[in-house]
Amino acid sequence: MSDDDEHGFELEMPFVTVTSQGGPHDDQSYVAGWEMGTLDALLISKPPFYEGPIAAANEPQADRIAMKHGYSAKFEPTAFDEWVRMTLTKSSGGVD
């Protein structure tokens, strides 16, 4: 993501199958699914710590994904209402 747009971030790779591009998939749902799928894939590699921005609307799902992989999650506001800073630390438990 880049920090050039008015909301703080923009896509580096355009999604072409979303409705705004004439495709069948709802834009917001597609982006949310992509973001959470990326998080899930990242945590498979079991990094001891991760920090980065996520869409604020995805916070509850990100928390569940973190728990699934044995992480505790902390979320903090950012200067942009649509985004939060997520910090994940490896804890005991998880299904991995």
SVG drawing of the C-alpha trace seen along z (x, -y; Angstrom):
<svg xmlns="http://www.w3.org/2000/svg" viewBox="-22 -14 32 41">
<polyline fill="none" stroke="black" stroke-width="0.4" points="0.0,0.0 1.0,-3.6 0.3,-6.6 -0.6,-8.9 -4.4,-9.1 -6.8,-11.1 -7.4,-8.1 -3.8,-7.3 -3.4,-4.3 -4.1,-3.1 -3.8,0.2 -0.5,0.9 -2.2,3.5 -5.7,2.7 -8.5,5.1 -10.2,5.7 -13.1,8.0 -14.8,5.5 -18.0,3.7 -16.3,0.3 -14.3,1.9 -17.3,3.7 -16.8,7.0 -19.1,9.1 -17.5,8.6 -18.5,5.9 -15.5,3.6 -15.4,3.3 -16.0,7.0 -13.4,8.0 -10.8,5.7 -11.7,6.8 -11.4,10.5 -8.0,9.8 -6.7,8.0 -7.8,10.8 -6.6,13.5 -3.2,11.9 -3.0,11.6 -3.9,15.3 -1.3,16.3 1.3,14.1 0.7,15.7 1.2,19.2 4.9,18.4 4.7,17.7 6.6,14.5 7.3,13.7 5.9,10.2 4.0,8.2 2.9,4.6 1.0,2.7 -2.1,0.9 -5.4,2.6 -8.9,1.3 -10.7,0.5 -13.7,2.4 -11.6,5.6 -10.4,5.3 -12.8,8.0 -11.9,10.5 -8.2,9.7 -8.4,10.5 -10.0,13.9 -7.3,14.7 -4.6,13.7 -6.1,16.0 -6.4,18.8 -2.6,18.6 -1.7,18.2 -1.2,14.4 -2.5,11.7 -3.6,8.6 -3.5,4.9 -5.2,2.2 -4.6,-1.5 -6.2,-4.4 -4.3,-6.2 -4.7,-9.7 -7.2,-8.2 -10.5,-7.0 -10.7,-4.2 -7.4,-2.6 -6.0,-1.2 -2.5,-0.1 -2.4,3.6 0.3,5.2 0.5,9.0 2.7,10.9 3.1,14.6 1.3,16.1 0.6,19.7 -2.3,21.5 -3.8,21.3 -4.6,24.1 -1.4,24.1"/>
</svg>
